Amino acid sequence: MVKGRTEVDEQKTSGSLLSWYCPNCGNLLRGFQSTDGTIRVKCDKCLAVSVRKIMSRRHNRFDVFPKEGEETIAG
């Protein structure tokens, strides 16, 4: 891995840029789709990592992981 780059940056990407809002804080997120169909983005505001997988035309899966050292609060 190149110094200063993250694992997210090193993945091979396709040409399509996708954007959505962070489910945690509402910040606008933008990322490129990798060759396996997933988009991994780290939010600049809350530092949560969002993983979006396009399953089909009508089905998107979102996984949100809190920043390291924090826990998810189930409400």
N, C-alpha and C positions, 0 to 999 in steps of 0.2 A: 504494500500500500504506500502511496506517496505521502510524504510528511505534510500535514495540514489538511488532508482530505479525509473524509469519513467513509465508512463502509457504504453508506447510501450513495455517495458520489462515485464510487468505484464500479457500481453495477452497470451493466450494459443497458442502454435505454433505446427506446424507439423514438420517432420524431414527434409524437403527439404530447403537447403540454396540456395538463388537466389541472383544474383549480376547484377548490371547495373551501368551506369555512370550517375552522377548527371546532369540533364538537365540544371541546373543553372551555375555550375562551372566546370564540367567535372571530378570531383573526383569519384573514384570507391566506390560504395555503396554495402553493403551486408546485407541481412536480411532474416529472417525465415518467411515462410508463416504461417499465423494464420489459425485457423480452419474454419473461414468464407471466406478464400481465398485471403485476403489482406496482403500486406507487407508494414509496416510503418518503415521508416528509416530517421534518422536525420543526415544530412551531417556534418562531422567534420570540413570541410573547410569553408563553407558559412552559416551553421546553418539552411539551408532550410529543411523543412520536405517533403519528397517524399512519396506518397502513391501509390502503384501499386496494381491493382486488375486484376487478370487473369480471363477474361470473358469467353473465349473459347480457343481452340487450336491456333487460328489465331488472337485473339483479346485481347490486353492488354490495360488497361486504366491507365494513369499516371496523378496524381494530384500533383502539387508542390505548397507549401505554404511558403512564405518568413518568415524569423525569426520575432519574435514579435517586434513590433515598426517600422517595415519597410513596404513599400508599393510596389506592383507590378507596374512596368513601362510598359505600353502598347506601343509597337513600331510599 
